[in-house]
Amino acid sequence: MPTQTPCPPHAPAAPAPTPVAAPTPVAAPSVEPAPSRLDVAGRLLSLLRDVTTEPRPDNRLEALTLAVAADLPVLLWGEPGIGKTAALTQLADSLGLPLTTVIASVHEPSDFSGLPVVGDDPAEQGVPMAPPDWAVRLVRAGRGLLFLDELSTAPPAVQAALLRLVLERRIGALTLPPGVRIVAAANPRSSAADGWELSPPLANRFVHLQWTHDHEVVVRGLGGTWPRATLPRLDPAKLAEAVDFARRAVCGLLAARPKLVHQLPSSEARRGGAWPSPRSWETTLTLVAFATAAGSSRDVLSLLVRGAVGDGPGLELLASLDRMDLPDPETLLADPAGAELPERGDLRQAVLDGVVAAVRARPDRARWDAAWALLVRALETGAPDLVVVPATTLASLRRDDWDVPAAIERLAGVVTLSRRADRAADRAATRNAPTAKAGR
């Protein structure tokens, strides 16, 4: 048998070598690229545009926001470069409304009336009028400020197409939602680029506000702080009272002055502004109600009323509003000692004239005496010259059996002095007349 050679014992396995970590690469220091010259210019522009706002009394801005709150189309008139567009941009930002600017003069009439789109079966479905993209965006947003710029440079055909947009708020087949407000801007024809006069139907749909610059506002705004536009605060407790007051004011004036209901101006230039019509009187009634509920000042109300129906009818309405707050003559005659007369001279004169007219309408000894007592009170609490005409008229109403009241003695000096002044003025005019004729 062959001899088996014993196998040598196995040697122990060598330990596995410990892995050596790879050296961490050292990142090269990052070097930011130097800003380009345009980037630096952009930063400077950003700093220039970084402005703030502050609450500041501004009658024009308050009138604009009040008309916007009343959902009435507003047209800002002003020379180029005085900040109409900037005011609308700031108004939209303050109210949180997206601003949509449409340059009326660069659009075709179909852009406002709609483009016809032929469907599958026009005989059955008709041909719809497709609205422009900006109108679709406004409808989708449900709210916004539509700014119709350069209105006075729009040709007559475009102005005709805008009639339905401004009055009915329709563009093609779309109707703007209630959350969209309409404001326009225009330059006077003398300073407009190839300008046109506004057509009377379009002009009569707007509240016209004259937009001028204020030196202090411009200086402070260029310093970085502009006035803040805020919607008026309407008092919920005064809403019904405001509507009643506005209706009484407008209806009372038109009942007494029926010719003011509709007055189309004779000149072309005036037809392109504010003038009275049933439509603009309805606008005025709305503005008076909103101004009353907001507690707006007389200056703001004057801007709005005159911007709706024109200066003449607007001033007549303002005078009528003043007379509505005057005390009843019968109340004053019942208690002349406790009567409270207006401070303003024109209103006080109207009250005294009304009292004398009431005595003339129903003459009575007691009422005649009460009117004299009221004139004495007016003499003690106001300008003496205001009682001259009422006292003279009241004296002419005396009956033979009426004794002269003691109050007349207190007024006699004022009336006599006034008559002497009138006679002196007449004599001076007579003396100067020959001199004036000789110098001709």
C-alpha positions in Angstrom: 0.0 0.0 0.0 1.4 3.3 -0.8 2.3 5.5 2.0 0.1 8.5 2.4 1.9 11.7 3.0 0.1 13.7 5.7 -1.2 17.1 4.6 0.4 20.2 6.1 -1.8 22.1 8.4 -3.6 25.2 6.9 -2.0 28.7 7.7 -4.3 31.2 9.2 -5.9 33.7 6.7 -4.3 37.1 6.5 -6.6 40.0 7.7 -8.3 42.1 5.0 -6.6 45.4 4.4 -8.4 48.4 5.9 -9.9 50.6 3.1 -8.4 54.0 2.9 -10.9 56.9 2.5 -10.4 58.9 -0.6 -9.3 62.4 0.1 -12.1 65.0 0.1 -11.8 67.3 -2.8 -11.4 70.9 -1.8 -14.0 73.1 -3.5 -12.7 76.1 -5.2 -14.0 79.4 -3.8 -17.2 80.5 -5.6 -16.9 83.8 -7.4 -20.2 85.6 -8.0 -20.3 87.1 -11.4 -20.1 90.9 -11.3 -23.6 92.5 -11.9 -24.1 93.8 -15.3 -24.6 97.4 -15.9 -28.3 96.8 -16.7 -28.7 94.9 -13.3 -27.3 98.0 -11.5 -29.6 100.2 -13.5 -32.5 98.0 -12.6 -31.7 98.3 -8.9 -31.6 102.0 -9.1 -35.0 102.0 -10.9 -36.4 99.8 -8.2 -35.3 102.3 -5.5 -36.9 105.1 -7.5 -40.2 103.3 -7.7 -40.2 102.4 -4.0 -42.8 105.0 -2.8 -45.3 105.0 -0.1 -48.8 106.5 0.5 -50.4 108.6 3.2 -53.9 109.7 4.0 -54.2 113.3 2.7 -57.3 115.4 2.1 -57.8 115.7 -1.7 -61.2 116.7 -3.0 -60.6 115.5 -6.5 -59.4 112.1 -5.3 -62.3 111.8 -2.9 -64.7 112.6 -5.7 -63.2 110.0 -7.9 -63.3 107.3 -5.3 -66.9 108.2 -4.4 -68.0 107.9 -8.1 -66.1 104.6 -8.4 -67.9 103.3 -5.2 -71.2 104.3 -6.8 -70.3 102.3 -9.9 -70.6 105.3 -12.2 -68.3 105.7 -15.2 -65.9 108.6 -14.6 -64.0 110.7 -17.2 -60.9 112.6 -16.0 -60.1 115.7 -18.1 -56.7 117.2 -17.9 -53.6 118.3 -19.8 -51.0 115.8 -20.8 -48.5 114.8 -18.1 -50.4 115.9 -15.0 -50.7 112.4 -13.6 -54.1 111.0 -14.7 -52.7 107.6 -15.6 -50.6 107.5 -12.4 -53.6 108.4 -10.3 -55.6 105.5 -11.8 -52.7 103.1 -11.2 -52.4 104.2 -7.6 -56.2 104.0 -7.2 -56.2 100.4 -8.5 -53.4 99.4 -6.1 -55.1 101.0 -3.1 -58.4 99.3 -3.8 -56.8 96.0 -4.6 -58.3 95.9 -8.1 -56.4 94.5 -11.1 -55.9 97.4 -13.6 -56.7 96.8 -17.3 -55.7 99.7 -19.5 -57.2 100.0 -23.0 -56.0 102.8 -25.3 -59.2 103.6 -27.1 -57.6 105.4 -30.0 -55.6 102.3 -31.2 -58.6 100.0 -31.3 -61.1 99.2 -34.0 -64.8 99.5 -33.4 -65.1 95.7 -33.5 -62.7 95.4 -30.5 -65.5 96.8 -28.4 -68.6 95.5 -30.2 -67.1 92.0 -30.8 -65.8 90.1 -33.7 -68.2 87.8 -35.6 -67.4 84.1 -35.3 -69.1 81.7 -37.6 -70.2 78.5 -35.8 -71.2 75.1 -37.0 -74.7 76.1 -38.2 -75.1 79.9 -38.4 -78.7 79.5 -39.6 -79.6 77.7 -36.4 -77.2 79.2 -33.8 -76.5 82.6 -35.3 -73.2 84.3 -35.5 -71.8 85.1 -32.0 -69.7 88.2 -31.4 -66.4 87.2 -29.8 -65.1 89.6 -27.1 -61.4 90.7 -26.9 -59.0 88.9 -24.6 -58.9 91.8 -22.0 -62.7 91.5 -21.6 -62.4 87.8 -21.0 -59.8 88.3 -18.3 -62.0 90.8 -16.6 -64.9 88.4 -16.6 -62.8 85.6 -15.3 -61.4 87.7 -12.5 -64.8 89.0 -11.5 -63.5 92.4 -10.5 -61.1 95.0 -11.7 -60.6 98.6 -12.9 -61.1 99.1 -16.6 -59.1 102.2 -17.7 -60.1 103.6 -21.1 -57.2 106.0 -21.9 -56.9 108.7 -24.6 -60.7 108.8 -25.1 -60.6 112.1 -26.9 -58.3 110.8 -29.6 -60.7 107.9 -30.5 -62.5 108.5 -33.8 -66.3 108.8 -33.9 -66.8 105.2 -35.0 -64.8 103.9 -32.0 -66.8 106.3 -29.7 -70.0 104.8 -31.1 -68.8 101.3 -30.3 -68.0 102.4 -26.7 -71.6 103.4 -26.0 -72.7 100.0 -25.1 -69.6 99.2 -23.1 -69.9 102.3 -20.9 -73.7 102.2 -20.4 -74.6 98.5 -20.6 -71.1 97.1 -19.7 -71.3 94.7 -22.6 -68.5 93.7 -25.0 -69.6 91.3 -27.7 -71.4 88.5 -26.0 -69.9 89.1 -22.6 -71.3 91.3 -19.8 -68.8 92.8 -17.3 -69.4 91.6 -13.7 -70.6 94.1 -11.1 -67.1 94.1 -9.5 -65.6 95.9 -12.6 -65.4 99.7 -12.5 -64.9 101.9 -15.5 -62.7 105.1 -15.5 -61.6 107.0 -18.6 -59.2 109.8 -19.3 -59.0 112.4 -22.0 -57.1 115.5 -23.0 -58.8 118.7 -24.2 -59.0 118.8 -27.9 -56.5 121.7 -28.0 -53.8 119.5 -26.4 -54.8 116.1 -27.7 -52.9 114.3 -30.5 -55.3 114.5 -33.4 -58.1 114.9 -31.0 -61.9 114.7 -31.5 -64.7 116.2 -29.5 -66.6 113.6 -27.5 -70.0 112.7 -29.0 -72.9 113.9 -26.9 -74.3 110.3 -26.3 -70.9 109.2 -25.0 -70.2 112.3 -23.0 -73.6 112.1 -21.3 -72.8 108.7 -19.9 -69.8 109.9 -17.8 -69.2 111.9 -14.6 -66.7 114.5 -15.8 -63.9 115.5 -13.4 -61.4 118.2 -14.2 -58.0 116.8 -13.2 -55.3 119.4 -12.2 -52.1 119.1 -10.4 -51.6 120.3 -6.8 -48.1 121.8 -6.2 -47.8 120.4 -2.7 -49.0 116.9 -3.7 -46.5 116.8 -6.6 -43.6 117.9 -4.5 -44.3 115.5 -1.7 -45.0 112.7 -4.2 -41.7 113.2 -5.9 -40.2 112.9 -2.5 -41.7 109.4 -2.2 -45.1 109.9 -0.5 -48.3 110.2 -2.6 -51.9 110.6 -1.3 -53.7 107.3 -0.6 -57.0 106.6 -2.4 -59.6 104.9 -0.1 -63.2 104.1 -0.7 -65.6 106.3 1.3 -67.1 105.0 4.5 -70.8 104.9 4.1 -72.8 105.1 7.4 -75.3 102.1 7.4 -77.7 104.1 9.6 -77.9 106.9 7.0 -78.6 104.9 3.8 -82.4 105.2 3.7 -82.2 108.9 4.9 -79.6 109.6 2.2 -81.8 108.2 -0.6 -84.8 110.1 0.6 -82.8 113.3 0.8 -81.3 112.9 -2.7 -84.8 112.2 -4.2 -86.3 115.2 -2.5 -83.5 117.4 -3.7 -83.4 116.4 -7.3 -87.2 116.1 -7.8 -87.8 119.3 -6.0 -85.5 121.3 -8.2 -86.8 119.7 -11.4 -90.4 120.3 -10.4 -89.7 124.0 -9.9 -87.4 124.2 -13.0 -88.8 121.8 -15.6 -86.5 123.2 -18.3 -83.5 121.8 -16.5 -84.6 118.2 -17.2 -83.0 118.1 -20.6 -80.8 120.8 -22.1 -78.6 119.7 -25.0 -75.9 122.4 -25.4 -75.8 124.3 -28.7 -72.0 124.3 -29.1 -70.1 121.2 -30.1 -67.5 121.6 -27.4 -70.0 121.8 -24.6 -71.9 118.8 -25.9 -68.7 116.8 -25.2 -68.9 117.6 -21.5 -71.4 117.4 -18.7 -75.0 118.5 -19.5 -78.4 117.8 -18.0 -80.6 114.9 -19.2 -82.8 112.4 -17.5 -79.8 110.0 -17.5 -77.4 112.5 -16.0 -80.0 113.6 -13.4 -80.3 109.9 -12.3 -76.5 109.9 -12.0 -76.7 113.1 -9.9 -79.3 111.5 -7.6 -77.0 108.6 -7.0 -74.0 110.9 -6.3 -76.0 113.0 -3.8 -77.2 109.9 -2.0 -73.6 108.5 -1.8 -72.1 111.8 -0.7 -74.8 112.2 2.0 -74.2 108.7 3.3 -70.4 109.2 3.3 -70.7 112.7 4.9 -68.7 114.3 2.1 -67.9 117.9 2.1 -69.7 120.5 0.0 -66.6 120.9 -2.2 -66.6 117.2 -3.1 -70.4 117.2 -3.8 -69.9 120.3 -6.0 -67.3 118.5 -8.1 -69.6 115.5 -8.6 -72.8 117.3 -9.2 -71.3 119.8 -11.7 -69.4 116.9 -13.3 -72.7 115.1 -14.0 -75.1 117.9 -15.2 -72.8 120.8 -15.8 -72.0 124.0 -13.9 -75.2 125.9 -14.2 -77.7 123.2 -13.3 -75.3 121.8 -10.7 -75.0 125.1 -8.9 -78.8 125.5 -8.9 -79.0 122.1 -7.3 -76.4 123.0 -4.7 -78.4 126.2 -3.8 -81.5 124.1 -3.6 -79.8 121.7 -1.2 -78.9 124.7 1.0 -82.5 125.8 1.1 -83.7 122.3 2.1 -81.9 122.7 5.4 -83.4 126.1 6.1 -85.8 126.4 9.0 -89.5 126.6 8.2 -90.7 130.3 8.3 -93.8 129.2 10.2 -91.7 127.7 12.9 -89.7 130.9 13.2 -92.8 133.0 13.4 -94.2 130.8 16.2 -91.1 131.4 18.4 -89.0 134.3 17.2 -87.1 134.6 20.5 -85.8 131.0 20.3 -85.1 131.1 16.5 -81.8 129.8 15.3 -80.7 131.6 12.1 -78.0 130.3 9.7 -74.6 131.7 10.0 -73.9 132.1 6.3 -75.1 135.5 5.0 -76.8 134.2 1.8 -78.7 131.6 3.8 -79.7 134.0 6.5 -81.0 136.4 3.8 -83.1 133.6 2.3 -84.6 132.8 5.7 -85.6 136.4 6.4 -87.0 136.8 2.9 -89.0 133.6 3.4 -90.4 134.9 6.7 -91.6 138.1 5.1 -93.1 136.2 2.2 -95.0 134.0 4.7 -96.4 137.2 6.4 -97.4 138.6 3.0 -99.2 135.3 2.1 -101.2 135.3 5.3 -101.1 138.8 6.9 -102.0 139.0 10.5 -101.1 141.4 13.3 -99.5 138.8 15.5 -97.5 137.3 12.6 -96.4 140.8 11.6 -95.1 141.6 15.1 -93.4 138.2 15.3 -91.6 139.0 12.0 -90.3 142.3 13.5 -89.0 140.5 16.6 -87.2 138.0 14.3 -85.6 140.8 12.4 -84.3 142.3 15.6 -82.8 138.9 16.5 -81.1 138.8 13.1 -79.7 142.3 13.7 -78.3 141.2 17.1 -76.7 138.0 15.8 -75.5 138.9 12.3 -74.6 141.5 9.8 -77.0 144.5 10.0 -77.2 145.1 6.3 -79.1 141.8 5.8 -82.2 143.1 7.5 -82.6 146.2 5.4 -84.5 144.8 2.5 -86.7 142.5 4.7 -87.5 145.4 7.1 -88.4 147.7 4.2 -90.7 145.1 2.7 -92.3 144.2 6.0 -93.0 147.8 6.8 -95.0 148.1 3.5 -97.3 145.3 4.8 -98.6 147.3 7.7 -102.4 147.8 8.0 -103.8 151.1 9.2 -105.1 149.6 12.5 -101.8 148.0 13.4 -99.7 149.9 15.9 -96.0 150.3 15.2 -94.1 147.8 17.4 -91.3 149.0 19.5 -88.9 146.8 17.6 -89.0 149.1 14.6 -87.1 151.7 16.6 -84.1 149.4 16.8 -84.2 148.8 13.1 -84.9 152.3 12.0 -81.2 153.4 12.3 -80.0 150.6 10.2 -82.6 151.2 7.4 -81.9 155.0 7.5 -78.2 154.5 7.3 -78.6 152.1 4.4 -80.8 154.6 2.5 -78.2 157.4 3.2 -75.5 155.2 1.8 -77.5 154.4 -1.3 -78.3 158.1 -1.9 -74.6 159.0 -1.4 -73.6 156.3 -4.0 -76.2 157.7 -6.4 -74.8 161.3 -6.0 -71.3 160.1 -6.6 -72.3 158.3 -9.7 -74.1 161.4 -11.0 -71.0 163.6 -10.4 -68.7 161.1 -12.1 -70.9 160.7 -15.1 -69.9 164.0 -16.9 -66.3 163.3 -16.3 -66.6 159.9 -17.8 -68.3 161.3 -20.9 -65.7 164.0 -21.3 -62.9 161.5 -21.3 -64.4 159.5 -24.2 
